[in-house]
Amino acid sequence: MHKILLTGYSGFIGSEILNQLSKNNTIYITQRNKKKIKNKNIQNIKQIYFKNYDNLNYKLSKLKIDIVIHCATHYIKKHTLKDIKKLSDSNILFGNVILENLKAMKVKKFIYFNTVWENYDSIKKNYFNLYAVYKSIFKEIISYYKKNLTSVKFYNLSISDTFGSIDKRKKINNIFKLNYKKNKNTKILSKNLYLNLLNVEDIIEAVKILINKNYKSDEYILKNSKNFSLKEIVDRINKSSKEKIKVKWVSNKTIKEKLFKSNRLKNWKPRKSNIRDIVNTIKK
């Protein structure tokens, strides 16, 4: 049983990590406000409430933690001036407090998530939005700690688009799902828009491998072996259902995500991210 500090436990990926890893580990979660964990099946949870970063710093310095899984983030596709403080706070400052306490907590592994959008259209440092810039800055901060904390292994997991049965975000899968149930049209940029979709359960499997294997510090892109077009997904739904999903295609322009080649995570491959899994998630 490991002692794991998990940030961002209420997010899409973080909540699934909490659900699965709390069965066999003690999970410490950070909270700015006192909230009860609604899922009664989740056990072995210790809640760390903090009012400010000085308060968090003090509480972390008293802990002994084996592994940190840093999921906390704040995503905004297109920011305004009022978003800048929260973007920098959630994506840089909060994580920096965690990093500053790795030595005191005697942490052995630091697992964190990055975005492929910092290299938009396969051009390095071609940032898709300000969020991607902040994620890139945090990655540079980690490089500093990686150099100075040789006892800690750092694992960077870059991911693109994700999905899952518990997903409530305003992503294309959920927009499809909502309109499918309401028999409404979904307006899509192009019928030849291709996405690299990964089931959150496959991401959790990657995290479990890094927890249980003694790999050296490294960076990985977790991705599906195949990109799926939205037309392909819609056609598969309509072929297998009496109720048809209605789509208004704006164009036929081919739009594909281009991902850099990276080190392959040994002993991992997506097993629950095929088109059948995607379609079943929408139809549920």
N, C-alpha and C positions, 0 to 999 in steps of 0.2 A: 504494500500500500504506500503510495506516494503522497506527500504534502504538496498540493498544487495551488498556486495563486492564479486565479482567473479574473481577468478584467473584461468588461463588456459582456457580462453574463446574460443580460436581458436582450441582446441582439440576436439576429437570426443564427449565426454560426455559434456564438457564445452560449446561447440557450441549449443548443443541441449537445455541445461539449459538456455542459453542466449535467444535462440529463443522462448522458452515457458514462461519463467518467466518475461521477459521484458514487456509483455503485461499488467501486473497488478502491477509491482514493478519498482522502480528506481534501475538500475543496474550500479554499478561502476566497470569498468574493468581496470586491470593493463596492461600496455604496455611498453616494453623496447624501441620500435621504433614506431614512429607515423604511424598508419595505419588507413585507413578509413574502416568502417564496410560496407561490400559489400551488405548485405541483407537490402534493403530499407524498409522492413516491420518491422524491429526491431526498437522499439522506447524506450524512457526513458533511454537512455544510457549516462553515463558520463565517459569519458576516462581519466585515470591517467597515464601520461607519466613520466617515471623516467630514469635518466642516470646511477645512481648507487644506492646502498642501503642506503646511507646517504640521498640522495635526496628522495627516496621512504619513508624512515622513517619520514622525515619532512612532506611530503604530507599526509601520513596516519594519523599522529598525529593531523591534522587539521580537519579530517572528523568525522562525527557522523553516525555510521553504526549499523543497527539492527542485521544483519546476515552475516556471512562470509561463502562462499562456496568455499572450497579450492580444485580445480581440477588440478592445475598446477603440472606437473610431467615431467620427462624425462626418457623414457623407452628404454633400450638396453638389448636385450636378452643375448648377450655374449659380454662383454666389452673388450676394449684394453686400454693401458695406456693413450692414448689421450682422452678417454671418461670420465676419473675419475673426472676431474674438473667440467664438465657440470652435471654429475650425482649428485655430492655433492651439487653443486650450486642450481640446480633446485629442488632437492628432500629434501634438508635440509635447506640451508642458506636462500633461498627466503621465505620459509614458516615460518622460525624462526622470520624474520622481521615482518611478519604479526602477529604472536603470541605476539610479544613484544608490539604491539600497540592495542591489544584487549581492554585493560582497558581504554586507552585514547579515543578510538573510541566509548566506551560504548556499546560494542557488547554484545548481549544476547545469541546468538547461533553460534557455530563454527561447520560446517559440512565438513568432509574431507573423502577422499577415500583412502583405503588401498588395499593391494594385498593379495590373499590367498597363494601366492608363498613363503611366509616366513615360512610356515609350510608344505613344500613340502612332498607329500606322507604321510600326516597325522602325521608327526613327528614335534613336536614343535621346532622352531628355526632351522629347517633344510632348509636353504635358497637355493632356486633354482638358484639364480644368485646374482650378486652384487647389482643390482637394489632392490631386495627384502631386502637385508641387510640395505640399506639406508632408505627404507620405514619403517623398523622396528626401526631404530634409531630415525627417526622423530616421531614415535609413542611414544617412551620413552620421547622425548622432550615435547610432548603434555601432558604427564602424570604430568610433573613438573608444567606446567601452569594450568592444571586442578586442581591440589592441591592448588595452590595459588590464583586462580581466581574463587572463589566459585559462583560469580554472573553470570558466563558464563556456558552454557550447551554445552558439547562436544559430538558430534555424529560421530562415526567411522563406515563407510560403507565399508566392504570388498567385493570385487567382483572378479569373475573369468573371463571367456570369455564373450565378449559382441558382439552384432551385431546390424545392423540397416540399413535403406534405404540410409542414407547419409554417411555411413562408407566408407572411402577411404584407410584405413590402409591395410597393407599386411598380412591380417588374412586369415584363411582357407576359410571363406565364399567368400571373394573377389577373392581369387585365383581360387576357383571353378567357380565363376561368369565370370571372365575374360577368362578362358579356355573353359568354356561352350559356350561363344559367338564366340570364335575363333575355336571351334571344335577341341581343343587340349587335349592331355592326361594330367591328373593331377596325379603326383606320391605321394602316401600316405603311411606313415609308416606302418599302419595296418588297415585292414577292421574292426577290433574290437577296434578301438580307440574311446573312449567315451568322449564327451565334455558336460560341463554344460554351456549352452548358454543362455544369458539373453539379451532381447531386451532393447536398451537404453531408450525406452519410459517407460518401467517398472521401470527403475532406476530413471527416472525423477519423477514418481509417488511417489516413496519412499522419495525423497527429498521434495516434496510438503507436504507430511504428516508430516515430521519433522519440516518444516517451520510453519505449521498451528496448530500442536498439541503441548501441553506443556509437553513433555516427559522428564524424567530425563536423565542425561548423560548416554550413554551406547554404546556398540559395537554390530554391527549386520553384519551377512554375508547375502548378497542378492544373492539368488541362485534359479535356476529353480527347480521345484519339481521332474524333471526327467532328467537324462543324455541321450543324443542321440548319437548313434554310427554314424560314417561317412558313413558306408554302408547303414544304415537306411535312411539317408538323400539322398544319391545318388539313392537308389532304388525308393524313393518317387518321385524324379525329373523325373527319366526315365519312371516311370509308368504314369506320367501325361503329358508328352511332346513328341512331334514327334522327336525333336532333343534330342539325348541321351548325357548324360555327360560321358566322357571317363575317366576311372581311372585305374592306374596301382598300385595294392596293393603289397606292399613289403613283408608283412607277415600277419599271422592270430593272432598274439600275442594280448592278451587282455590288454588294457591300459585304466585305469579309473582314473579320478580325484577324490581324496578323500578329502572331506571338513569336518572340525570340526563342531560339533554341536554348535550352538550359540543361543543367545536370538532372538526370532522371533519379527520382527517389527510389532507391532500391527496395524491392519487395512490395511495391505499390503499383496498382493500376485501377482505373475506375471500373467498378462492377455494377453500379446502379445508376448509370448515366446514359443509357441507350435511349433511343427514340421512344420505345415502349414505356419506359419509366417517365419520360417527359410528358407523353400523352396521358398516361394514367393520372398524373398529378393534376393536370388541367381538368380532366373529366370527373374527378372525385367531388 
